[in-house]
Amino acid sequence: MDRILRRDAITRKRGAAAEDLAALYLARNGLTVLEENFRVRGGEIDLICRDGDSLVFVEVRLRSSTHYGGAAASITSTKQRRIIQAARHWLAKHGEQICRFDCILLDALDESRIEWIKNAFAAD
């Protein structure tokens, strides 16, 4: 049991480090990070950013192994629905805006290995 708890703690730390790395990367590429880890019942958004006139909801995925398809494959249709649900809550609170859904994919905690997919999926 202790081994499982340690592994979960390590996974959470790596996930937080990936989100921090993604936020810095996006800021260096002209986006403004508005909010991190926005959570509502049934969904979560890792990063909410502004890119010019557009609001960007960003999912950050770190997968060091491609055993189960890698980072991109882990963003399933169910995960997309949960992100969209959370985005709708955020938009209801802050007002409708032009928005898109991006993904930051990492296979290591290394900025040079970031893959940024703009408009990775749509809400409709």
MIDOSE-1310 file (N, C-alpha, C; in nm, 2 decimals, decimal comma, always signed):
residues 124
mdri	+0,08/-0,12/+0,00/+0,00/+0,00/+0,00/+0,09/+0,13/+0,00; +0,19/+0,13/+0,08/+0,28/+0,24/+0,09/+0,35/+0,27/-0,05; +0,38/+0,16/-0,12/+0,44/+0,17/-0,25/+0,35/+0,24/-0,35; +0,22/+0,20/-0,34/+0,12/+0,26/-0,43/+0,10/+0,41/-0,40
lrrd	+0,10/+0,44/-0,27/+0,09/+0,59/-0,23/+0,21/+0,67/-0,28; +0,33/+0,61/-0,26/+0,45/+0,68/-0,31/+0,44/+0,70/-0,46; +0,40/+0,60/-0,53/+0,39/+0,61/-0,68/+0,29/+0,72/-0,72; +0,17/+0,72/-0,65/+0,07/+0,82/-0,68/+0,13/+0,96/-0,65
aitr	+0,20/+0,98/-0,54/+0,26/+1,11/-0,51/+0,36/+1,15/-0,62; +0,44/+1,06/-0,66/+0,54/+1,09/-0,77/+0,47/+1,13/-0,90; +0,36/+1,05/-0,93/+0,28/+1,09/-1,05/+0,22/+1,22/-1,04; +0,17/+1,26/-0,93/+0,11/+1,40/-0,91/+0,22/+1,50/-0,92
krga	+0,33/+1,48/-0,86/+0,44/+1,58/-0,87/+0,49/+1,59/-1,02; +0,50/+1,48/-1,09/+0,54/+1,49/-1,23/+0,43/+1,56/-1,31; +0,30/+1,54/-1,28/+0,20/+1,61/-1,35/+0,20/+1,76/-1,33; +0,22/+1,80/-1,20/+0,23/+1,94/-1,17/+0,35/+2,00/-1,24
aaed	+0,46/+1,93/-1,24/+0,58/+1,98/-1,31/+0,55/+2,00/-1,46; +0,48/+1,91/-1,52/+0,45/+1,92/-1,66/+0,36/+2,04/-1,69; +0,26/+2,06/-1,60/+0,17/+2,18/-1,61/+0,25/+2,31/-1,60; +0,34/+2,31/-1,50/+0,43/+2,43/-1,49/+0,51/+2,46/-1,61
laal	+0,57/+2,35/-1,66/+0,65/+2,36/-1,79/+0,57/+2,41/-1,90; +0,45/+2,36/-1,92/+0,35/+2,40/-2,02/+0,32/+2,54/-2,01; +0,29/+2,59/-1,89/+0,25/+2,73/-1,87/+0,36/+2,82/-1,91; +0,49/+2,79/-1,87/+0,60/+2,87/-1,91/+0,62/+2,87/-2,06
ylar	+0,61/+2,75/-2,12/+0,62/+2,74/-2,27/+0,51/+2,83/-2,34; +0,39/+2,82/-2,29/+0,28/+2,90/-2,36/+0,31/+3,05/-2,34; +0,35/+3,09/-2,22/+0,38/+3,23/-2,19/+0,49/+3,28/-2,28; +0,60/+3,19/-2,30/+0,71/+3,23/-2,39/+0,66/+3,24/-2,54
nglt	+0,55/+3,18/-2,57/+0,50/+3,18/-2,70/+0,38/+3,28/-2,72; +0,37/+3,37/-2,62/+0,28/+3,48/-2,64/+0,14/+3,47/-2,57; +0,11/+3,36/-2,51/-0,02/+3,34/-2,44/-0,01/+3,39/-2,30; -0,12/+3,44/-2,24/-0,12/+3,48/-2,10/-0,20/+3,38/-2,03
vlee	-0,14/+3,32/-1,92/-0,21/+3,22/-1,84/-0,30/+3,29/-1,74; -0,43/+3,26/-1,75/-0,53/+3,33/-1,67/-0,56/+3,24/-1,54; -0,56/+3,11/-1,56/-0,60/+3,03/-1,45/-0,53/+2,89/-1,47; -0,50/+2,83/-1,35/-0,45/+2,69/-1,36/-0,54/+2,60/-1,28
nfrv	-0,56/+2,48/-1,32/-0,63/+2,37/-1,25/-0,77/+2,41/-1,21; -0,85/+2,46/-1,31/-0,99/+2,50/-1,29/-1,07/+2,37/-1,28; -1,13/+2,35/-1,16/-1,21/+2,22/-1,14/-1,36/+2,25/-1,11; -1,44/+2,17/-1,17/-1,58/+2,17/-1,13/-1,62/+2,02/-1,13
rgge	-1,74/+2,00/-1,07/-1,79/+1,86/-1,06/-1,79/+1,80/-1,20; -1,72/+1,70/-1,22/-1,72/+1,63/-1,35/-1,62/+1,67/-1,45; -1,53/+1,77/-1,42/-1,44/+1,81/-1,52/-1,33/+1,90/-1,46; -1,22/+1,91/-1,54/-1,11/+1,99/-1,50/-1,04/+2,05/-1,62
idli	-0,98/+2,17/-1,61/-0,90/+2,22/-1,71/-0,77/+2,26/-1,65; -0,66/+2,21/-1,72/-0,52/+2,23/-1,66/-0,48/+2,38/-1,67; -0,50/+2,44/-1,78/-0,46/+2,58/-1,80/-0,57/+2,65/-1,88; -0,60/+2,77/-1,84/-0,68/+2,86/-1,92/-0,60/+2,98/-1,96
crdg	-0,59/+3,01/-2,08/-0,50/+3,11/-2,13/-0,57/+3,21/-2,23; -0,51/+3,32/-2,25/-0,56/+3,42/-2,35/-0,46/+3,42/-2,46; -0,50/+3,41/-2,58/-0,42/+3,42/-2,70/-0,49/+3,52/-2,79; -0,45/+3,65/-2,78/-0,51/+3,76/-2,86/-0,66/+3,77/-2,81
dslv	-0,75/+3,76/-2,90/-0,89/+3,76/-2,87/-0,95/+3,63/-2,83; -0,87/+3,53/-2,84/-0,93/+3,39/-2,81/-0,89/+3,35/-2,67; -0,98/+3,27/-2,61/-0,96/+3,21/-2,48/-0,92/+3,06/-2,52; -0,81/+3,01/-2,45/-0,76/+2,88/-2,49/-0,77/+2,79/-2,36
fvev	-0,84/+2,68/-2,37/-0,85/+2,58/-2,27/-0,74/+2,47/-2,31; -0,65/+2,45/-2,22/-0,53/+2,36/-2,25/-0,53/+2,24/-2,16; -0,52/+2,13/-2,22/-0,50/+2,00/-2,16/-0,36/+1,96/-2,17; -0,29/+1,93/-2,06/-0,15/+1,90/-2,05/-0,14/+1,75/-2,02
rlrs	-0,07/+1,68/-2,11/-0,05/+1,53/-2,09/+0,10/+1,50/-2,09; +0,14/+1,43/-1,99/+0,28/+1,37/-1,98/+0,27/+1,22/-1,98; +0,33/+1,16/-2,08/+0,34/+1,01/-2,09/+0,48/+0,98/-2,13; +0,55/+0,91/-2,04/+0,69/+0,87/-2,07/+0,69/+0,74/-2,14
sthy	+0,58/+0,67/-2,15/+0,58/+0,55/-2,22/+0,47/+0,55/-2,33; +0,50/+0,49/-2,44/+0,40/+0,47/-2,55/+0,33/+0,34/-2,54; +0,34/+0,27/-2,43/+0,28/+0,14/-2,41/+0,13/+0,14/-2,44; +0,07/+0,25/-2,39/-0,08/+0,26/-2,41/-0,12/+0,37/-2,51
ggaa	-0,03/+0,40/-2,60/-0,06/+0,50/-2,71/+0,00/+0,63/-2,69; +0,07/+0,66/-2,58/+0,13/+0,79/-2,56/+0,03/+0,90/-2,51; +0,08/+1,02/-2,50/+0,01/+1,13/-2,45/-0,12/+1,16/-2,53; -0,11/+1,17/-2,66/-0,22/+1,21/-2,74/-0,33/+1,10/-2,72
asit	-0,30/+0,98/-2,72/-0,40/+0,87/-2,71/-0,47/+0,88/-2,58; -0,41/+0,94/-2,48/-0,48/+0,94/-2,35/-0,59/+1,05/-2,34; -0,60/+1,13/-2,44/-0,71/+1,23/-2,44/-0,83/+1,17/-2,51; -0,90/+1,09/-2,45/-1,01/+1,02/-2,50/-1,13/+1,11/-2,52
stkq	-1,23/+1,06/-2,59/-1,36/+1,14/-2,61/-1,42/+1,16/-2,48; -1,41/+1,07/-2,38/-1,47/+1,10/-2,25/-1,39/+1,21/-2,18; -1,26/+1,21/-2,19/-1,18/+1,32/-2,13/-1,21/+1,45/-2,20; -1,23/+1,45/-2,33/-1,27/+1,57/-2,40/-1,40/+1,63/-2,35
rrii	-1,50/+1,54/-2,33/-1,63/+1,58/-2,28/-1,62/+1,65/-2,15; -1,53/+1,59/-2,06/-1,51/+1,65/-1,93/-1,45/+1,79/-1,93; -1,35/+1,80/-2,02/-1,29/+1,94/-2,04/-1,39/+2,04/-2,10; -1,47/+1,99/-2,19/-1,57/+2,08/-2,25/-1,67/+2,12/-2,15
qaar	-1,71/+2,03/-2,06/-1,81/+2,06/-1,95/-1,75/+2,16/-1,86; -1,63/+2,15/-1,82/-1,56/+2,24/-1,73/-1,55/+2,38/-1,80; -1,52/+2,38/-1,93/-1,51/+2,50/-2,01/-1,64/+2,58/-2,01; -1,75/+2,50/-2,03/-1,88/+2,56/-2,03/-1,91/+2,63/-1,89
hwla	-1,87/+2,57/-1,78/-1,89/+2,63/-1,65/-1,81/+2,76/-1,64; -1,68/+2,75/-1,69/-1,60/+2,87/-1,68/-1,66/+2,98/-1,77; -1,71/+2,95/-1,89/-1,76/+3,05/-1,98/-1,89/+3,11/-1,92; -1,97/+3,03/-1,86/-2,10/+3,07/-1,79/-2,07/+3,18/-1,69
khge	-1,96/+3,16/-1,61/-1,92/+3,25/-1,51/-1,86/+3,37/-1,56; -1,78/+3,36/-1,67/-1,70/+3,48/-1,72/-1,75/+3,54/-1,85; -1,86/+3,48/-1,90/-1,91/+3,53/-2,03/-1,86/+3,46/-2,15; -1,95/+3,44/-2,24/-1,91/+3,37/-2,37/-1,80/+3,44/-2,44
qicr	-1,71/+3,37/-2,49/-1,60/+3,42/-2,56/-1,56/+3,33/-2,67; -1,48/+3,38/-2,77/-1,43/+3,29/-2,87/-1,32/+3,20/-2,80; -1,33/+3,07/-2,82/-1,24/+2,99/-2,75/-1,20/+2,87/-2,84; -1,09/+2,80/-2,80/-1,05/+2,68/-2,86/-0,99/+2,59/-2,75
fdci	-0,97/+2,47/-2,79/-0,91/+2,36/-2,71/-0,78/+2,31/-2,76; -0,67/+2,34/-2,69/-0,54/+2,30/-2,73/-0,49/+2,19/-2,63; -0,39/+2,12/-2,68/-0,32/+2,02/-2,60/-0,17/+2,04/-2,60; -0,11/+2,02/-2,49/+0,03/+2,02/-2,48/+0,07/+1,88/-2,44
llda	+0,15/+1,82/-2,53/+0,19/+1,68/-2,51/+0,34/+1,67/-2,48; +0,37/+1,59/-2,38/+0,51/+1,57/-2,34/+0,54/+1,42/-2,32; +0,66/+1,38/-2,36/+0,70/+1,25/-2,33/+0,82/+1,25/-2,23; +0,86/+1,37/-2,19/+0,96/+1,39/-2,09/+0,94/+1,54/-2,04
ldes	+1,00/+1,56/-1,92/+0,99/+1,70/-1,86/+1,10/+1,78/-1,92; +1,08/+1,81/-2,05/+1,19/+1,88/-2,13/+1,11/+1,97/-2,23; +1,13/+2,10/-2,22/+1,06/+2,20/-2,30/+1,09/+2,17/-2,45; +1,20/+2,12/-2,49/+1,23/+2,10/-2,63/+1,15/+1,98/-2,69
riew	+1,09/+1,91/-2,60/+1,01/+1,79/-2,65/+0,86/+1,81/-2,64; +0,82/+1,94/-2,62/+0,68/+1,97/-2,61/+0,62/+1,97/-2,75; +0,50/+1,91/-2,76/+0,42/+1,91/-2,89/+0,30/+1,99/-2,85; +0,27/+2,10/-2,92/+0,16/+2,19/-2,90/+0,06/+2,17/-3,01
ikna	-0,06/+2,12/-2,98/-0,16/+2,10/-3,08/-0,27/+2,20/-3,06; -0,28/+2,30/-3,15/-0,38/+2,40/-3,14/-0,51/+2,34/-3,20; -0,62/+2,38/-3,15/-0,75/+2,33/-3,19/-0,76/+2,18/-3,20; -0,71/+2,12/-3,09/-0,70/+1,97/-3,09/-0,83/+1,90/-3,10
faad	-0,94/+1,97/-3,04/-1,07/+1,91/-3,06/-1,17/+2,03/-3,04; -1,30/+2,00/-3,08/-1,40/+2,11/-3,07/-1,51/+2,07/-2,98; -1,59/+2,17/-2,94/-1,69/+2,15/-2,84/-1,82/+2,09/-2,90; -1,83/+2,10/-3,03/-1,96/+2,06/-3,10/-1,95/+1,92/-3,16
